Amino acid sequence: MNEKEKDVVTKMITIYCRSKHKSGNQLCTVCEDLNTYALQRLERCPFGEGKPTCGSCTIHCYKKDMREKIKTVMRYSGPRLLFIHPIVTIKHMIRERKLNREFSAN
């Protein structure tokens, strides 16, 4: 599975946790559980390396409660990620657009 995508998800959860839960350098237990769950979902994705972003995927493999949590995290952290990790964010956005185009073409 794509390590860069895992890294982006972990960074987003970390931004959210530091701001909302005042966790410092470590994730709180709730965010740690969410991070572990998200990484497991990425590992088990049936589309593998050529997967679309989860938001545009036809299969929703997240449990409903975890899906809501990750959506909340991404809505909050997405814009902030650009300021905290600008190069990572731009590379992620380019990769995301490319993969979504390839996936929708198939």
Summary of the structure (lengths in Angstrom):
residues: 106
radius of gyration: 13.6
end to end distance: 19.9
largest distance: 43.3
contacts: 273
relative contact order: 0.18
helix: 75%
strand: 0%
